Amino acid sequence: MTNNSNRATTVSSPRAGAGISRRQLLASTCALGGAMVAGCTPSGPAQGQLDAVWGNPGTGEGKLNHPRAICIDADNLLYIVDKTPRIQVFTPDGKLVRTWQTPEFQFGKPCGLSFDLEGNLLVADTHYYRILTYTKEGKLLAEKTIGGERGFTPGKFHFVTDCQQDAEGNYFIAEYGEFDRVQRFTRDRQFVSQWGGHGSDIGQFLRPQKMEFDRQGLLWITDACNHRLQVFDVSGPEPKLAKSWGEYGSGPGQLSYPYDLHLDEPAGHIYLCEFGNHRIQKFTLDGQYLGHWGRNGRQPGELDQPWGLTRDSYGRLYVIDTYNHRVQRFWL
Protein backbone atom coordinates (compact mmCIF):
# COMPACT_ATOMS: atom_id res chain seq x y z
CA MET A 1 0.00 0.00 0.00
CA THR A 2 1.56 3.26 -1.09
CA ASN A 3 0.67 6.84 -1.76
CA ASN A 4 2.31 9.46 -3.93
CA SER A 5 3.38 11.77 -1.12
CA ASN A 6 5.23 8.97 0.69
CA ARG A 7 3.42 9.94 3.90
CA ALA A 8 1.91 7.35 6.14
CA THR A 9 -1.58 6.05 5.67
CA THR A 10 -2.84 5.57 9.21
CA VAL A 11 -5.61 3.54 10.73
CA SER A 12 -6.64 6.37 12.99
CA SER A 13 -7.11 8.91 10.22
CA PRO A 14 -10.46 9.20 8.44
CA ARG A 15 -8.50 9.85 5.24
CA ALA A 16 -6.78 6.56 4.57
CA GLY A 17 -5.20 7.58 1.24
CA ALA A 18 -4.25 5.58 -1.86
CA GLY A 19 -7.81 4.29 -2.21
CA ILE A 20 -7.73 2.19 0.97
CA SER A 21 -10.14 3.23 3.66
CA ARG A 22 -9.80 3.09 7.40
CA ARG A 23 -12.33 0.25 7.45
CA GLN A 24 -10.31 -1.72 4.88
CA LEU A 25 -7.13 -1.25 6.88
CA LEU A 26 -8.82 -2.48 10.03
CA ALA A 27 -10.35 -5.41 8.21
CA SER A 28 -6.94 -6.38 6.85
CA THR A 29 -5.45 -6.26 10.32
CA CYS A 30 -8.27 -8.30 11.86
CA ALA A 31 -8.04 -10.88 9.07
CA LEU A 32 -4.41 -11.71 9.80
CA GLY A 33 -5.33 -14.27 12.41
CA GLY A 34 -2.21 -13.78 14.51
CA ALA A 35 -2.54 -14.40 18.22
CA MET A 36 -1.66 -10.80 19.07
CA VAL A 37 -3.70 -8.96 16.45
CA ALA A 38 -6.40 -7.09 18.27
CA GLY A 39 -8.29 -3.83 18.21
CA CYS A 40 -10.74 -4.68 15.43
CA THR A 41 -12.58 -1.54 16.33
CA PRO A 42 -10.95 1.90 16.12
CA SER A 43 -10.94 2.38 19.90
CA GLY A 44 -7.19 2.91 20.32
CA PRO A 45 -3.86 1.15 20.14
CA ALA A 46 -3.68 -2.57 20.81
CA GLN A 47 -1.07 -5.32 20.66
CA GLY A 48 0.12 -5.83 17.11
CA GLN A 49 -2.46 -3.43 15.65
CA LEU A 50 -1.58 -1.92 12.29
CA ASP A 51 -1.19 1.84 12.59
CA ALA A 52 0.42 3.06 9.36
CA VAL A 53 1.87 1.93 6.04
CA TRP A 54 4.17 4.06 3.92
CA GLY A 55 6.77 3.79 1.18
CA ASN A 56 6.93 3.56 -2.59
CA PRO A 57 9.12 1.10 -4.52
CA GLY A 58 11.83 2.62 -6.65
CA THR A 59 15.25 4.24 -6.70
CA GLY A 60 14.16 7.87 -6.66
CA GLU A 61 14.55 10.15 -3.68
CA GLY A 62 12.37 9.02 -0.78
CA LYS A 63 11.53 5.69 -2.41
CA LEU A 64 12.64 2.28 -1.18
CA ASN A 65 14.39 -0.57 -2.99
CA HIS A 66 14.61 -3.67 -0.79
CA PRO A 67 15.25 -1.91 2.54
CA ARG A 68 17.68 -4.00 4.58
CA ALA A 69 18.18 -2.32 7.96
CA ILE A 70 16.48 0.27 10.16
CA CYS A 71 17.27 2.14 13.37
CA ILE A 72 15.84 5.16 15.18
CA ASP A 73 17.41 8.13 16.95
CA ALA A 74 16.36 10.02 20.07
CA ASP A 75 14.23 12.37 17.97
CA ASN A 76 12.25 9.46 16.48
CA LEU A 77 13.86 9.89 13.07
CA LEU A 78 14.16 6.63 11.15
CA TYR A 79 17.38 5.69 9.36
CA ILE A 80 16.91 3.12 6.58
CA VAL A 81 19.47 1.61 4.20
CA ASP A 82 18.35 -0.13 1.01
CA LYS A 83 19.96 -1.76 -2.01
CA THR A 84 20.56 1.46 -3.97
CA PRO A 85 22.48 1.77 -1.51
CA ARG A 86 21.33 4.92 0.21
CA ILE A 87 20.86 5.80 3.81
CA GLN A 88 17.61 7.73 3.97
CA VAL A 89 16.28 9.51 7.03
CA PHE A 90 12.50 9.75 7.50
CA THR A 91 10.03 11.15 9.96
CA PRO A 92 7.79 8.54 11.64
CA ASP A 93 5.16 9.24 8.97
CA GLY A 94 7.50 8.69 6.04
CA LYS A 95 8.54 12.23 5.11
CA LEU A 96 12.09 12.30 3.76
CA VAL A 97 14.47 14.44 5.82
CA ARG A 98 17.86 13.75 4.18
CA THR A 99 19.77 11.10 2.28
CA TRP A 100 23.31 10.05 1.40
CA GLN A 101 25.12 7.14 -0.20
CA THR A 102 27.98 4.92 0.96
CA PRO A 103 31.34 5.50 -0.81
CA GLU A 104 31.49 2.17 -2.67
CA PHE A 105 28.79 -0.33 -3.55
CA GLN A 106 29.54 -2.16 -6.78
CA PHE A 107 30.45 -5.35 -4.88
CA GLY A 108 27.53 -5.29 -2.44
CA LYS A 109 25.34 -3.27 -0.13
CA PRO A 110 25.25 -2.55 3.62
CA CYS A 111 22.92 -4.65 5.75
CA GLY A 112 23.24 -3.25 9.28
CA LEU A 113 22.60 0.03 11.10
CA SER A 114 23.00 1.08 14.73
CA PHE A 115 24.10 4.06 16.83
CA ASP A 116 27.26 4.43 18.88
CA LEU A 117 27.41 5.96 22.36
CA GLU A 118 28.01 9.42 20.88
CA GLY A 119 24.93 9.25 18.68
CA ASN A 120 26.81 8.61 15.43
CA LEU A 121 25.42 6.14 12.90
CA LEU A 122 27.31 2.86 12.51
CA VAL A 123 26.90 1.25 9.09
CA ALA A 124 27.81 -2.40 8.49
CA ASP A 125 29.32 -2.00 5.01
CA THR A 126 28.92 -5.72 4.48
CA HIS A 127 30.76 -6.46 1.26
CA TYR A 128 33.59 -4.06 1.99
CA TYR A 129 34.43 -5.81 5.28
CA ARG A 130 34.15 -2.72 7.47
CA ILE A 131 32.10 -0.56 9.80
CA LEU A 132 31.59 3.03 8.67
CA THR A 133 30.71 5.84 11.07
CA TYR A 134 28.61 8.84 10.07
CA THR A 135 27.21 11.82 11.90
CA LYS A 136 23.42 11.96 11.89
CA GLU A 137 23.69 14.57 9.13
CA GLY A 138 25.57 12.12 6.89
CA LYS A 139 29.19 13.23 7.27
CA LEU A 140 31.58 10.28 7.03
CA LEU A 141 33.99 10.10 9.99
CA ALA A 142 36.72 8.22 8.16
CA GLU A 143 39.04 8.10 11.16
CA LYS A 144 36.49 5.94 13.00
CA THR A 145 36.28 3.22 10.33
CA ILE A 146 36.88 -0.31 11.64
CA GLY A 147 38.19 -2.93 9.23
CA GLY A 148 38.22 -2.73 5.47
CA GLU A 149 40.26 -5.80 4.64
CA ARG A 150 39.02 -9.35 4.14
CA GLY A 151 40.61 -12.09 6.21
CA PHE A 152 40.48 -14.29 9.28
CA THR A 153 43.24 -12.67 11.30
CA PRO A 154 42.32 -10.20 14.08
CA GLY A 155 40.77 -6.99 12.82
CA LYS A 156 39.96 -8.37 9.38
CA PHE A 157 36.44 -9.45 8.38
CA HIS A 158 34.28 -11.34 5.96
CA PHE A 159 30.68 -10.08 5.53
CA VAL A 160 29.91 -7.78 8.47
CA THR A 161 26.28 -7.60 9.61
CA ASP A 162 26.10 -5.43 12.73
CA CYS A 163 28.08 -3.39 15.24
CA GLN A 164 27.12 -2.59 18.84
CA GLN A 165 28.88 -0.78 21.68
CA ASP A 166 28.65 -1.83 25.31
CA ALA A 167 28.39 0.63 28.19
CA GLU A 168 32.20 0.99 28.37
CA GLY A 169 32.45 1.81 24.68
CA ASN A 170 33.83 -1.53 23.46
CA TYR A 171 32.75 -2.42 19.92
CA PHE A 172 31.29 -5.84 19.06
CA ILE A 173 31.13 -6.66 15.35
CA ALA A 174 29.31 -9.66 13.85
CA GLU A 175 30.16 -11.24 10.51
CA TYR A 176 29.01 -14.19 8.40
CA GLY A 177 30.37 -16.19 5.48
CA GLU A 178 33.43 -18.35 6.09
CA PHE A 179 33.97 -17.11 9.62
CA ASP A 180 30.62 -16.56 11.37
CA ARG A 181 31.98 -14.94 14.49
CA VAL A 182 31.90 -11.86 16.70
CA GLN A 183 34.99 -9.70 17.19
CA ARG A 184 35.53 -7.35 20.10
CA PHE A 185 37.43 -4.05 19.94
CA THR A 186 38.30 -1.39 22.49
CA ARG A 187 36.76 2.09 22.45
CA ASP A 188 39.73 3.24 20.33
CA ARG A 189 39.08 0.38 17.88
CA GLN A 190 41.88 -1.98 18.87
CA PHE A 191 41.24 -5.72 18.54
CA VAL A 192 40.68 -7.60 21.82
CA SER A 193 39.22 -11.03 21.10
CA GLN A 194 36.88 -13.13 18.94
CA TRP A 195 34.51 -16.05 19.39
CA GLY A 196 32.07 -18.19 17.47
CA GLY A 197 32.87 -20.12 14.32
CA HIS A 198 30.92 -21.55 11.41
CA GLY A 199 28.53 -24.21 12.71
CA SER A 200 25.44 -25.14 14.69
CA ASP A 201 26.92 -26.12 18.04
CA ILE A 202 26.22 -23.91 21.02
CA GLY A 203 28.45 -20.87 20.77
CA GLN A 204 28.86 -21.21 16.99
CA PHE A 205 26.92 -19.21 14.40
CA LEU A 206 25.38 -19.40 10.97
CA ARG A 207 24.92 -15.74 10.06
CA PRO A 208 24.83 -13.74 13.29
CA GLN A 209 22.67 -10.99 11.85
CA LYS A 210 21.66 -8.59 14.63
CA MET A 211 22.86 -7.83 18.15
CA GLU A 212 21.55 -5.81 21.09
CA PHE A 213 22.79 -5.22 24.63
CA ASP A 214 20.34 -5.42 27.52
CA ARG A 215 20.54 -3.37 30.70
CA GLN A 216 22.59 -6.03 32.46
CA GLY A 217 25.19 -5.93 29.70
CA LEU A 218 24.24 -9.27 28.13
CA LEU A 219 24.67 -9.41 24.35
CA TRP A 220 21.68 -10.84 22.45
CA ILE A 221 22.42 -12.21 18.96
CA THR A 222 20.03 -13.48 16.28
CA ASP A 223 21.74 -16.60 14.93
CA ALA A 224 19.69 -16.35 11.77
CA CYS A 225 20.51 -19.48 9.77
CA ASN A 226 20.51 -21.61 12.92
CA HIS A 227 16.98 -20.27 13.57
CA ARG A 228 17.74 -19.37 17.16
CA LEU A 229 18.80 -16.69 19.60
CA GLN A 230 22.03 -16.80 21.60
CA VAL A 231 22.78 -14.56 24.59
CA PHE A 232 26.27 -14.01 26.01
CA ASP A 233 27.80 -12.53 29.12
CA VAL A 234 30.74 -10.55 27.70
CA SER A 235 31.79 -8.84 30.94
CA GLY A 236 34.88 -11.02 31.39
CA PRO A 237 37.87 -11.83 29.20
CA GLU A 238 36.00 -14.75 27.62
CA PRO A 239 32.29 -14.65 26.63
CA LYS A 240 30.01 -17.04 28.48
CA LEU A 241 26.74 -18.35 27.10
CA ALA A 242 23.85 -17.11 29.22
CA LYS A 243 20.99 -18.68 27.27
CA SER A 244 20.10 -20.08 23.85
CA TRP A 245 16.71 -20.97 22.43
CA GLY A 246 14.84 -21.45 19.17
CA GLU A 247 14.13 -24.19 16.65
CA TYR A 248 13.36 -24.19 12.94
CA GLY A 249 9.74 -24.25 11.82
CA SER A 250 6.67 -22.19 11.03
CA GLY A 251 4.54 -23.03 14.05
CA PRO A 252 3.96 -20.77 17.03
CA GLY A 253 7.26 -20.20 18.80
CA GLN A 254 9.34 -21.75 16.01
CA LEU A 255 11.67 -19.62 13.92
CA SER A 256 12.71 -19.21 10.29
CA TYR A 257 15.63 -16.85 9.74
CA PRO A 258 15.20 -14.35 12.57
CA TYR A 259 16.95 -11.26 11.17
CA ASP A 260 16.27 -8.66 13.85
CA LEU A 261 15.19 -8.28 17.45
CA HIS A 262 13.82 -5.66 19.80
CA LEU A 263 14.14 -5.97 23.58
CA ASP A 264 11.35 -4.57 25.74
CA GLU A 265 12.96 -5.21 29.11
CA PRO A 266 10.52 -3.25 31.32
CA ALA A 267 7.73 -5.51 30.08
CA GLY A 268 9.94 -8.62 29.99
CA HIS A 269 9.42 -9.19 26.25
CA ILE A 270 11.44 -9.65 23.08
CA TYR A 271 10.14 -9.22 19.52
CA LEU A 272 11.75 -11.13 16.66
CA CYS A 273 11.45 -10.26 12.97
CA GLU A 274 11.39 -13.41 10.84
CA PHE A 275 12.56 -13.18 7.24
CA GLY A 276 11.44 -16.73 6.50
CA ASN A 277 8.01 -16.77 8.18
CA HIS A 278 7.01 -13.20 7.18
CA ARG A 279 5.94 -12.30 10.69
CA ILE A 280 6.78 -10.74 14.05
CA GLN A 281 6.82 -13.00 17.11
CA LYS A 282 6.67 -12.02 20.76
CA PHE A 283 8.41 -14.01 23.51
CA THR A 284 9.32 -13.69 27.15
CA LEU A 285 13.03 -13.07 27.76
CA ASP A 286 13.33 -16.81 28.51
CA GLY A 287 11.92 -17.79 25.14
CA GLN A 288 8.30 -18.58 26.02
CA TYR A 289 6.01 -17.87 23.08
CA LEU A 290 3.43 -15.13 23.67
CA GLY A 291 1.99 -14.46 20.22
CA HIS A 292 2.62 -13.25 16.69
CA TRP A 293 1.22 -11.27 13.80
CA GLY A 294 1.81 -11.06 10.07
CA ARG A 295 1.67 -13.47 7.15
CA ASN A 296 3.03 -13.50 3.62
CA GLY A 297 1.29 -11.07 1.28
CA ARG A 298 1.04 -7.53 -0.03
CA GLN A 299 -2.02 -6.23 1.80
CA PRO A 300 -1.70 -3.83 4.76
CA GLY A 301 -0.54 -5.85 7.76
CA GLU A 302 0.94 -8.59 5.57
CA LEU A 303 4.69 -8.93 5.08
CA ASP A 304 7.09 -10.21 2.45
CA GLN A 305 10.51 -11.24 3.82
CA PRO A 306 10.97 -8.46 6.38
CA TRP A 307 14.56 -7.70 7.41
CA GLY A 308 14.29 -5.41 10.41
CA LEU A 309 12.33 -3.60 13.08
CA THR A 310 12.72 -0.75 15.56
CA ARG A 311 10.56 1.00 18.13
CA ASP A 312 9.88 4.69 18.77
CA SER A 313 9.38 6.53 22.05
CA TYR A 314 5.58 6.19 21.74
CA GLY A 315 5.77 2.39 21.76
CA ARG A 316 5.13 1.90 18.04
CA LEU A 317 7.05 -0.81 16.19
CA TYR A 318 8.33 -0.09 12.66
CA VAL A 319 8.91 -3.08 10.38
CA ILE A 320 10.80 -2.80 7.10
CA ASP A 321 8.68 -4.90 4.76
CA THR A 322 11.61 -5.59 2.46
CA TYR A 323 10.16 -7.26 -0.60
CA ASN A 324 7.12 -4.97 -0.51
CA HIS A 325 9.52 -1.98 -0.46
CA ARG A 326 7.72 -0.24 2.38
CA VAL A 327 7.51 0.40 6.12
CA GLN A 328 4.65 -0.73 8.34
CA ARG A 329 3.99 0.61 11.82
CA PHE A 330 2.23 -1.30 14.60
CA TRP A 331 1.07 -0.49 18.12
CA LEU A 332 2.47 -2.73 20.84
PATOR-123844 format. One record per residue (C-alpha): x, y, z; residue in one letter. Coordinates in steps of 0.2 Angstrom, whole numbers, plus 5000, padded with zeros to 4 digits. Layout:
N
XYZa...
END
This chain:
332
500050005000m500850164995t500350344991n501250474980n501750594994s502650455003n501750505020r501050375031a499250305028t498650285046t497250185054v496750325065s496450455051s494850465042p495850495026r496650335023a497450385006g497950284991a496150214989g496150115005i494950165018s495150155037r493850015037r494849915024q496449945034l495649885050l494849735041a496549685034s497349695052t495949585059c496049465045a497849415049l497349295062g498949315073g498749285091a499249465095m498149555082v496849655091a495949815091g494649775077c493749925082t494550105081p494550125099s496450155102g498150065101p498249875104a499549735103q500149715086g498849835078q499249905061l499450095063d500250155047a500950105030v502150205020w503450195006g503550184987n504650064977p505950134967g507650214967t507150394967g507350514982e506250454996g505850284988k506350114994l507249974985n507349824996h507649905013p508849805023r509149885040a508250015051i508650115067c507950265076i508750415085d508250505100a507150625090d506150475082n506950495065l507150335056l508750285047y508550165033i509750085021v509249995005d510049914990k510350074980t511250094992p510750255001r510450295019i508850395020q508150485035v506350495037f505050565050t503950435058p502650465045d503850435030g504350615026k506050615019l507250725029v508950695021r509950555011t511750505007w512650364999q514050255005t515750274996p515750114987e514449984982f514849894966q515249734976f513849744988g512749844999k512649875018p511549775029c511649845046g511350005056l511550055074s512050205084f513650225094d513750305112l514050475104e512550465093g513450435077n512750315064l513750145063l513550065045v513949885042a514749905025d514549715022t515449685006h516849805010y517249715026y517149865037r516149975049i515850155043l515450295055t514350445050y513650595059t511750605059k511850735046e512850615034g514650665036k515850515035l517050505050l518450415041a519550405056e518250305065k518150165052t518449985058i519149855046g519149865027g520149715023e519549535021r520349405031g520249295046f521649375057t521249495070p520449655064g520049585047k518249535042f517149435030h515349505028f515049615042v513149625048t513049735064d514049835076c513649875094q514449965108q514349915127d514250035141a516150055142e516250095123g516949925117n516449885100y515649715095f515649675077i514749525069a515149445053e514549295042y515249195027g516749085030e517049145048f515349175057d516049255072r515949415084v517549515086q517849635101r518749805100f519249935112t518450105112r519950165102d519550025089r520949905094q520649715093f520349625109v519649455105s518449345095q517349205097w516049095087g516448995072g515548925057h514348795064g512748745073s513548695090d513148805105i514248965104g514448945085q513549045072f512749035055l512549215050r512449315066p511349455059q510849575073k511449615091m510849715105e511449745123f510249735138d510349835153r511349705162q512649705149g512149545141l512349535122l510849465112w511249395095i510049335081t510949175075d509849185059a510349035049c510348925065n508548995068h508949035086r509449175098l511049165108q511449275123v513149305130f513949375146d515449475138v515949565155s517449455157g518949415146p518049265138e516149275133p515049155142k513449085135l511949145146a510549075136k510149005119s508448955112w507448935096g507148795083e506748795065y504948795059g503348895055s502348855070g502048965085p503648995094g504748915080q505849025070l506449045051s507849165049y507649285063p508549445056y508149575069d507649595087l506949725099h507149705118l505749775129d506549745146e505349845157p503949725150a505049575150g504749545131h505749525115i505149545098y505949445083l505749495065c505749335054e506349345036f505749165032g504049165041n503549345036h503049385053r503449465070i503449355086q503349405104k504249305118f504749325136t506549355139l506749165143d506049115126g504249075130q503049115115y501749245118l501049285101g501349345083h500649445069w500949455050g500849335036r501549335018n500649455006g500549625000r499049695009q499149815024p499749715039g500549575028e502349555025l503549495012d505349445019q505549585032p507349625037w507149735052g506249825065l506449965078t505350055091r504950235094d504750335110s502850315109y502950125109g502650105090r503549965081l504250005063y504549855052v505449865035i504349765024d505849725012t505149644997y503649754997n504849904998h503949995012r503850025031v502349965042q502050035059r501149935073f500549985091w501249865104l
END
